[in-house]
Amino acid sequence: MKRYKLTIEYDGSNFSGWQIQPNGRTVEEEIEKAFSQILQQPIDIIGQGRTDAGVHAKGQVAHVDLPEIENLQKLIFGVNGLVGDEIHLAVCEPVHVEFHSRFDAVSRNYEYRVLTAPSPLLRNHGWYAGRNLNRNVLDECARLLVGEHDFNGFSKFNEENYTTLCSVFESTWREEAGALVFSISANRFLRNMVRRLVGTMIEVAKGKTDKGQFRTILDHANLQSNTVTAPARGLVLMSVDYEKKSK
């Protein structure tokens, strides 16, 4: 058996997230089924992390142990033919046997798209949060996130968390045609963390929440405070970075 690194793009609109679940169609399950059908044996894929229902990915990463593959392009073509149009296996490349998609990752990079006007065409890939958002306030809130913080106040409880500390390397807003896009890069993310950050920043930019309250939640992780969770549909996992070489 040899280890392979997979890079996957998918539209999460009609999936119950990445990770296999007892009830619900998931991205991981569809890919495993395709590999298993082609190779005629059970295949177990290990993702770098999960994405929730409705969240999309441009560069989800996973690893898998397979028999040595002579024609990788033929395998990729076969998998893509089985998984359908909502999933695309972009890369399948051999890596060192000790490579681990989750534990070797040094940063994850997400984007969240806030639409500046209603758009039926973009409704599954962005969130229209209303007009009159204070862009300066959004920028100020984003800058506060850079560095190491305890994001417990901006996350959903998860008993698997060994820590709620995360190191944020980049946190910025930018303007694109028809949207404001929030980009954030960190060593790790907690469940619902990006969506709660975005939702609460939008509340501050609307004047519904004070900027000081946003900072208080960030500085006092155990404070019981209301945050707003942005819809899943605007969130995209853009890429995962690794310090170790893939080959």
Secondary structure as UniProt FT lines:
FT   STRAND          2..10
FT   HELIX           12..14
FT   HELIX           27..39
FT   STRAND          45..47
FT   TURN            53..54
FT   STRAND          56..66
FT   HELIX           72..83
FT   TURN            85..86
FT   STRAND          87..94
FT   TURN            97..98
FT   TURN            101..104
FT   STRAND          105..115
FT   HELIX           120..122
FT   TURN            123..124
FT   STRAND          127..128
FT   HELIX           135..144
FT   STRAND          147..150
FT   HELIX           152..154
FT   TURN            159..160
FT   STRAND          165..176
FT   TURN            177..178
FT   STRAND          179..186
FT   TURN            191..192
FT   HELIX           193..205
FT   TURN            206..207
FT   HELIX           211..219
FT   TURN            221..222
FT   HELIX           232..234
FT   STRAND          235..242
//
